[in-house]
Amino acid sequence: MSSLALLVVLLFVLLGVMVFGSLVYLAHRHPSCREPLLVGLAGVAVLAALVTPIVPR
């Protein structure tokens, strides 16, 4: 992997952490949404599903 690809992977990891944190915060402020951890993990899973085909290129 080139250093550019590694930087892109790092960017996606940081984006995933940010999405996870924001979804957990949203679910915590509005508990009727679901349990905060499940909402955050669902968001990260969707992000990972979108990013996974991009990373091997």
Secondary structure by P-SEA (a helix, b strand, c coil): ccaaaaaaaaaaaaaaaaaaaaaaaaaaaccccccaaaaaaaaaaaaaaaacccccc
